[in-house]
């Protein structure tokens, strides 16, 4: 049987006694266009690309990959889309015969990708001047506070248990710049403050399920198994932390937010009582800064659903007048949730199905005059003049990333975005 011999020598290959020149390395002759938004389709022209290979974009690391970048690949032409977070620079063409570089491609964006950090899930984000604080979980469900500024600092909230189940959400909240609070496994309230670039964890000595927090303290919920009553109390920061309000008896609160004047806005599962099967509907109420009892309960929806409301996502404007509420219900004997349409309330106090919001999980941000919602499916930022009014869509090119939150520096809306295993907090326009 005749043997096939391949001998690689300097600059040539010997095949059956005949000298064969090696395939030529790739050569790039053109890149078009040379600038554009993320997601722009580019064409790289040249020779020696073979029939397959890979592209390396400036600023895109191995753990920030997402989406099919290459659309087509031939020996003379490559068609691809420019992925976020590409930075200005040459694109490297890698083939089995060598490498080549294109001319410089420059992203043309209304905002700039800032620093990034490894993170799996974003829980909350807030802008403080030129710094963005992000609260989230890594891939092992460890809760972290990440400060995005001139540099990126990641701080672990030791003892706080992360959760991806909306029915048992992660009990951690942003309380101010470089400041968070959270519950450990025994519902102890732990204060986490960044001091000299290190996180300092302090057990406040207080116990209760963390509902909401701001710079003035935290609201905690406890349950009395003897009486069957829930109650809430306000914890005031200090050395030591103290309870300065409460306890105030309430139904079991599922979600809560704090307005700019300190009013607590809560949502709970309210048993209807007049419908068979003990069905319930979501209820919303306010607790004013000096009040000892909640305001009159609002019912965003007249219809009662299932046995109880299992999860609620409540977002409010700074003044507490406008709200967006997404919720799911569940029966006691079923292991699945039933999602319901997103509801919204304008300043008039009328609850309606939210217009312009594609899903309840879209990142939202309240502006001075309306509501901004980022449509994940279409990379579109919908600016809603007021809840219930038609939205005006503005494209937010960030392919193939997804928005996880919207923050504002007071005038500009900026998305906190994720692709692959990394999260970015974009810098404001220069």
C-alpha positions as CSV (number, residue, x, y, z in Angstrom):
1,X,0.0,0.0,0.0
2,X,1.4,3.4,-1.0
3,X,2.0,5.8,2.0
4,X,1.0,9.5,1.9
5,X,3.8,11.6,3.2
6,X,3.5,15.3,4.3
7,X,6.8,16.9,5.2
8,X,6.8,20.5,6.3
9,X,10.0,22.4,5.3
10,X,11.0,26.0,5.4
11,X,8.5,27.8,3.1
12,X,7.3,24.6,1.2
13,X,5.6,21.2,1.6
14,X,6.9,18.0,0.0
15,X,4.0,15.8,-1.2
16,X,4.9,12.5,-2.8
17,X,8.3,13.9,-3.8
18,X,6.8,17.0,-5.3
19,X,7.3,20.4,-3.8
20,X,4.1,22.3,-3.1
21,X,3.9,25.9,-2.0
22,X,2.0,26.5,1.3
23,X,-1.3,28.4,1.2
24,X,-0.8,32.1,1.3
25,X,-1.6,34.0,4.5
26,X,-4.7,36.3,4.5
27,X,-4.4,39.8,3.0
28,X,-7.0,42.5,3.8
29,X,-7.5,45.1,1.1
30,X,-10.6,46.9,2.3
31,X,-13.0,47.4,5.2
32,X,-16.4,49.0,4.7
33,X,-17.8,50.9,6.5
34,X,-15.0,52.1,8.7
35,X,-17.4,53.3,11.4
36,X,-20.9,52.7,12.7
37,X,-23.1,51.7,15.6
38,X,-22.9,48.4,17.4
39,X,-24.6,45.8,15.2
40,X,-23.5,47.5,12.0
41,X,-22.8,45.0,9.2
42,X,-19.3,45.3,7.8
43,X,-17.6,43.8,4.8
44,X,-13.9,42.8,4.8
45,X,-12.4,42.3,1.4
46,X,-9.1,40.6,0.5
47,X,-7.6,37.3,-0.4
48,X,-6.5,34.1,1.3
49,X,-9.3,34.0,3.9
50,X,-9.9,30.3,3.1
51,X,-13.5,29.2,3.9
52,X,-13.6,29.8,7.7
53,X,-11.8,31.5,10.6
54,X,-12.5,34.0,13.3
55,X,-12.5,37.7,13.9
56,X,-11.1,39.5,16.9
57,X,-12.6,42.9,17.6
58,X,-10.7,45.5,19.7
59,X,-11.9,45.5,23.3
60,X,-13.9,42.3,23.0
61,X,-12.6,39.6,25.4
62,X,-13.3,35.8,25.5
63,X,-15.8,36.2,28.4
64,X,-17.8,38.9,26.5
65,X,-18.9,36.9,23.5
66,X,-22.5,36.8,22.4
67,X,-24.4,36.4,19.1
68,X,-23.2,35.1,15.7
69,X,-20.7,37.8,14.7
70,X,-19.9,36.3,11.2
71,X,-22.7,36.3,8.7
72,X,-20.7,34.8,5.7
73,X,-17.1,33.8,5.0
74,X,-15.4,33.1,1.6
75,X,-11.8,33.2,0.4
76,X,-12.2,36.8,-0.7
77,X,-14.9,38.3,1.5
78,X,-16.1,38.3,5.1
79,X,-19.4,39.8,6.2
80,X,-20.0,40.3,9.9
81,X,-21.7,42.5,12.5
82,X,-19.7,44.7,14.9
83,X,-20.4,43.5,18.5
84,X,-20.6,45.6,21.7
85,X,-18.2,46.5,23.4
86,X,-15.8,46.9,20.4
87,X,-13.5,49.9,20.8
88,X,-11.7,51.8,18.1
89,X,-9.1,49.7,16.5
90,X,-8.2,47.2,13.8
91,X,-10.1,43.9,13.4
92,X,-7.9,40.8,13.4
93,X,-8.7,38.1,10.8
94,X,-7.5,34.7,12.0
95,X,-7.3,31.8,9.6
96,X,-5.5,28.4,9.5
97,X,-2.9,30.0,7.3
98,X,-2.1,33.1,9.3
99,X,-3.5,36.5,10.6
100,X,-4.2,39.8,9.0
101,X,-5.6,43.1,10.3
102,X,-8.1,45.5,8.8
103,X,-8.0,49.3,8.8
104,X,-9.3,50.8,12.1
105,X,-13.0,50.5,12.8
106,X,-14.5,53.3,15.0
107,X,-17.8,52.7,16.9
108,X,-20.1,55.7,16.4
109,X,-22.2,55.8,19.6
110,X,-24.1,58.3,21.7
111,X,-22.5,56.9,24.8
112,X,-19.2,55.2,25.6
113,X,-18.7,51.8,27.1
114,X,-17.1,52.3,30.4
115,X,-15.5,49.8,32.8
116,X,-16.8,46.2,33.0
117,X,-16.9,43.5,35.6
118,X,-17.8,39.8,35.8
119,X,-21.4,39.3,36.9
120,X,-24.3,37.0,36.1
121,X,-27.4,38.9,37.4
122,X,-28.1,42.6,38.0
123,X,-30.4,43.2,41.0
124,X,-30.3,47.0,41.1
125,X,-28.3,49.9,39.7
126,X,-28.0,53.6,40.6
127,X,-26.1,56.6,39.4
128,X,-24.2,58.8,41.8
129,X,-22.6,61.7,39.9
130,X,-20.0,60.0,37.6
131,X,-20.1,56.7,39.4
132,X,-22.6,53.9,38.9
133,X,-23.2,51.3,41.7
134,X,-24.5,47.9,40.7
135,X,-25.8,45.3,43.1
136,X,-25.8,41.8,41.6
137,X,-24.9,38.1,41.8
138,X,-22.0,36.2,40.3
139,X,-22.3,32.8,38.7
140,X,-22.1,31.1,42.2
141,X,-25.0,33.3,43.5
142,X,-22.6,35.4,45.6
143,X,-24.0,38.9,46.1
144,X,-21.7,41.7,45.1
145,X,-21.6,45.5,45.2
146,X,-19.7,46.8,42.1
147,X,-18.7,50.5,41.8
148,X,-18.1,51.6,38.3
149,X,-16.2,54.9,38.0
150,X,-12.6,55.9,37.0
151,X,-11.8,52.3,38.1
152,X,-14.0,49.3,38.9
153,X,-14.1,47.9,42.4
154,X,-16.0,44.7,43.3
155,X,-17.0,44.0,46.9
156,X,-18.5,40.8,48.2
157,X,-21.5,41.0,50.5
158,X,-20.5,38.0,52.6
159,X,-23.3,36.1,54.2
160,X,-26.1,37.4,51.9
161,X,-27.7,34.6,50.0
162,X,-28.4,35.2,46.3
163,X,-31.6,33.9,44.7
164,X,-33.0,33.7,41.1
165,X,-36.5,32.9,42.4
166,X,-38.9,35.9,42.3
167,X,-40.9,34.3,45.1
168,X,-37.8,34.5,47.4
169,X,-35.8,37.4,46.1
170,X,-32.3,38.3,47.2
171,X,-32.5,40.4,50.4
172,X,-30.0,43.1,49.5
173,X,-30.5,46.7,48.7
174,X,-28.5,49.8,47.7
175,X,-28.5,52.3,50.5
176,X,-26.3,55.0,49.1
177,X,-23.1,55.4,47.2
178,X,-20.7,52.6,48.1
179,X,-23.2,51.4,50.7
180,X,-25.6,48.4,50.8
181,X,-27.5,46.5,53.4
182,X,-28.6,42.8,53.3
183,X,-29.9,39.8,55.2
184,X,-27.9,36.8,56.2
185,X,-29.5,33.3,56.4
186,X,-31.0,34.1,59.8
187,X,-32.5,37.5,58.6
188,X,-29.9,39.5,60.6
189,X,-29.5,43.0,59.0
190,X,-25.9,43.5,57.9
191,X,-24.6,46.9,57.0
192,X,-22.0,46.9,54.2
193,X,-20.0,50.2,53.8
194,X,-16.9,50.8,51.6
195,X,-14.1,52.4,53.6
196,X,-10.7,53.0,52.0
197,X,-11.4,50.7,49.1
198,X,-12.4,47.8,51.4
199,X,-15.9,46.6,52.4
200,X,-16.7,46.7,56.1
201,X,-19.5,44.4,57.2
202,X,-21.3,45.2,60.5
203,X,-24.0,43.1,62.1
204,X,-26.6,45.8,63.2
205,X,-28.0,43.5,65.8
206,X,-31.4,43.8,64.3
207,X,-33.5,41.0,62.8
208,X,-36.1,41.1,60.1
209,X,-36.7,40.5,56.4
210,X,-35.2,43.4,54.5
211,X,-37.9,45.2,52.4
212,X,-36.4,48.5,51.3
213,X,-33.5,50.9,52.1
214,X,-32.1,54.3,51.4
215,X,-29.6,56.7,53.0
216,X,-31.9,57.1,56.0
217,X,-32.1,53.5,56.9
218,X,-34.0,50.3,56.2
219,X,-37.5,48.8,56.5
220,X,-37.7,45.3,58.1
221,X,-40.6,42.9,58.2
222,X,-41.2,40.3,60.9
223,X,-43.8,37.6,61.4
224,X,-45.3,36.5,64.8
225,X,-46.1,32.8,64.5
226,X,-48.3,33.0,67.7
227,X,-50.6,35.8,66.5
228,X,-50.2,35.2,62.8
229,X,-49.4,38.9,62.3
230,X,-46.8,40.6,60.1
231,X,-45.3,43.9,61.3
232,X,-42.7,46.3,59.9
233,X,-40.2,48.6,61.6
234,X,-37.7,51.2,60.4
235,X,-34.0,50.7,61.3
236,X,-32.0,53.9,61.6
237,X,-28.2,53.9,60.9
238,X,-25.8,54.6,63.7
239,X,-23.5,53.1,66.2
240,X,-25.5,51.0,67.0
241,X,-28.4,50.9,64.5
242,X,-31.7,51.4,66.3
243,X,-35.5,51.0,65.6
244,X,-37.0,54.5,65.3
245,X,-40.4,53.6,64.0
246,X,-42.7,50.7,64.5
247,X,-43.7,48.0,64.8
248,X,-46.6,48.7,62.5
249,X,-49.0,45.7,61.9
250,X,-49.6,44.9,58.2
251,X,-50.3,42.1,55.9
252,X,-47.3,40.2,54.5
253,X,-45.5,42.7,52.2
254,X,-44.2,41.2,49.0
255,X,-42.5,44.3,47.5
256,X,-41.6,47.8,48.7
257,X,-39.9,51.0,47.6
258,X,-39.0,54.3,49.2
259,X,-39.8,57.7,47.7
260,X,-37.5,60.8,47.8
261,X,-39.4,62.2,50.8
262,X,-39.2,58.9,52.8
263,X,-42.7,57.6,52.1
264,X,-42.8,53.8,52.0
265,X,-44.8,52.3,49.2
266,X,-45.7,48.7,49.6
267,X,-47.5,45.9,47.7
268,X,-48.9,42.8,49.1
269,X,-51.2,39.8,48.4
270,X,-54.6,40.8,49.6
271,X,-57.2,38.0,50.2
272,X,-60.4,39.0,48.5
273,X,-62.7,37.1,50.8
274,X,-65.7,37.5,48.6
275,X,-64.6,35.1,45.9
276,X,-64.5,31.3,46.2
277,X,-61.2,29.5,46.7
278,X,-59.8,32.3,48.8
279,X,-58.5,34.2,45.7
280,X,-56.4,37.2,46.1
281,X,-55.3,40.3,44.2
282,X,-52.4,42.8,44.5
283,X,-52.8,45.7,46.8
284,X,-50.7,48.9,47.2
285,X,-50.5,51.4,50.1
286,X,-48.4,54.3,51.3
287,X,-46.9,54.9,54.7
288,X,-46.0,58.6,55.0
289,X,-42.8,59.7,56.8
290,X,-44.5,60.5,60.2
291,X,-47.5,58.1,59.9
292,X,-48.2,55.2,62.1
293,X,-50.7,53.5,59.8
294,X,-50.9,52.9,56.0
295,X,-53.0,55.0,53.7
296,X,-56.2,53.6,52.0
297,X,-55.4,50.5,50.1
298,X,-55.4,50.7,46.3
299,X,-56.3,47.8,44.1
300,X,-54.6,48.0,40.7
301,X,-56.8,45.3,39.4
302,X,-60.4,44.4,40.3
303,X,-60.1,40.7,39.5
304,X,-58.8,38.3,42.1
305,X,-56.5,35.5,41.0
306,X,-55.6,32.1,42.5
307,X,-54.8,31.7,46.2
308,X,-52.2,34.3,46.6
309,X,-49.9,36.8,44.8
310,X,-46.6,35.0,44.7
311,X,-44.3,37.7,43.4
312,X,-44.5,41.4,42.7
313,X,-42.0,43.8,40.9
314,X,-42.8,47.3,42.0
315,X,-41.2,50.4,40.5
316,X,-42.0,54.0,41.4
317,X,-41.1,57.5,40.5
318,X,-39.1,59.5,43.0
319,X,-42.3,61.3,44.1
320,X,-44.2,58.1,44.4
321,X,-47.0,59.3,42.2
322,X,-46.3,57.1,39.1
323,X,-45.9,53.3,39.5
324,X,-45.4,50.2,37.4
325,X,-46.4,46.9,38.9
326,X,-45.8,43.4,37.5
327,X,-46.9,40.4,39.4
328,X,-47.6,36.6,39.3
329,X,-50.2,34.5,41.2
330,X,-50.0,30.9,42.4
331,X,-52.4,28.3,43.8
332,X,-51.3,26.5,47.0
333,X,-51.3,23.1,45.3
334,X,-49.5,24.2,42.2
335,X,-45.8,24.5,41.6
336,X,-45.9,27.1,38.9
337,X,-46.7,30.8,38.7
338,X,-49.2,32.5,36.4
339,X,-47.9,35.9,35.1
340,X,-50.3,38.8,34.6
341,X,-50.1,42.0,32.5
342,X,-48.0,44.8,33.7
343,X,-50.0,47.5,35.3
344,X,-49.2,51.2,35.6
345,X,-50.5,54.3,37.4
346,X,-50.1,57.8,36.2
347,X,-50.3,60.9,38.4
348,X,-54.1,60.8,38.2
349,X,-54.1,57.6,40.2
350,X,-55.9,55.5,37.6
351,X,-54.4,52.1,37.1
352,X,-54.2,50.8,33.5
353,X,-52.4,48.2,31.5
354,X,-49.0,49.7,30.8
355,X,-48.6,51.0,27.3
356,X,-45.3,50.7,25.5
357,X,-43.9,48.1,27.8
358,X,-43.3,44.8,26.0
359,X,-42.6,42.7,29.0
360,X,-42.6,43.1,32.8
361,X,-38.8,42.4,32.8
362,X,-37.8,45.4,30.6
363,X,-35.4,47.7,32.4
364,X,-37.3,50.9,33.5
365,X,-36.4,54.3,34.6
366,X,-38.7,57.2,35.6
367,X,-37.7,60.6,34.1
368,X,-39.0,64.0,35.2
369,X,-41.7,64.0,32.5
370,X,-42.3,60.3,31.8
371,X,-41.1,56.8,31.8
372,X,-38.3,55.1,29.8
373,X,-38.4,51.4,29.0
374,X,-35.8,49.4,27.2
375,X,-37.3,46.8,24.9
376,X,-34.9,43.8,25.1
377,X,-36.1,42.2,21.8
378,X,-35.5,45.2,19.6
379,X,-32.8,47.2,21.3
380,X,-35.2,50.2,21.5
381,X,-35.5,52.8,24.2
382,X,-39.2,53.8,24.4
383,X,-39.8,57.2,25.9
384,X,-43.4,57.3,27.3
385,X,-44.5,60.9,27.9
386,X,-46.8,59.6,30.6
387,X,-48.0,56.1,31.6
388,X,-50.8,55.0,29.3
389,X,-49.7,57.3,26.4
390,X,-48.1,56.1,23.1
391,X,-44.3,55.7,23.3
392,X,-41.8,57.2,20.9
393,X,-39.1,54.7,20.1
394,X,-35.4,55.6,20.0
395,X,-32.9,52.9,18.9
396,X,-30.2,52.0,21.4
397,X,-27.6,50.1,19.4
398,X,-25.8,47.6,21.7
399,X,-26.0,44.3,19.8
400,X,-25.6,41.6,21.0
401,X,-25.8,42.9,24.6
402,X,-28.9,43.1,26.7
403,X,-30.0,45.9,29.0
404,X,-30.2,45.0,32.7
405,X,-31.0,48.4,34.1
406,X,-31.4,52.0,33.2
407,X,-29.7,54.8,35.3
408,X,-29.6,58.5,34.9
409,X,-27.1,61.2,35.7
410,X,-30.0,63.7,36.0
411,X,-30.4,64.4,32.3
412,X,-29.2,61.4,30.2
413,X,-30.5,57.9,30.4
414,X,-27.8,55.3,30.3
415,X,-28.3,51.5,30.1
416,X,-26.3,49.1,32.3
417,X,-25.7,46.3,29.8
418,X,-24.5,42.7,29.8
419,X,-23.0,40.4,27.2
420,X,-21.6,37.0,27.9
421,X,-20.2,37.0,31.4
422,X,-19.6,40.7,31.8
423,X,-21.6,43.8,32.8
424,X,-20.8,47.4,31.7
425,X,-21.9,50.7,33.2
426,X,-21.5,53.1,30.3
427,X,-19.9,56.4,30.7
428,X,-22.0,59.6,30.1
429,X,-21.5,61.4,26.8
430,X,-18.3,63.4,26.6
